[in-house]
Amino acid sequence: MIAPPYLYALEEENDFDKESEEKARRLEIEYEKLAKEMKCQFLRASDYVKDIGGDGVHLTAEGHKRLAEAVAQAIEIAWQ
């Protein structure tokens, strides 16, 4: 189970504000609890993705690459 990376409220008008940012951060706690309950692996995308695009939500190409590498590594470890 992968908790989504953090999003960032931008100064310009968009659908996300500081409250949205905080809710997204709390969401990873719930994902981690659920992963433990379901006895499945958990990955916190925010540990790997530091590059969020200009909209404050979507990953950059580098962010996608880092997340893909983290997922591949987690899968490799799980299959050992």
Secondary structure, DSSP 8 states (H G I E B T S, - for coil): -EE-------SSS-S--HHHHHHHHHHHHHHHHHHHHHT---EEGGGT---B-TTSSSB-HHHHHHHHHHHHHHHHHHT-
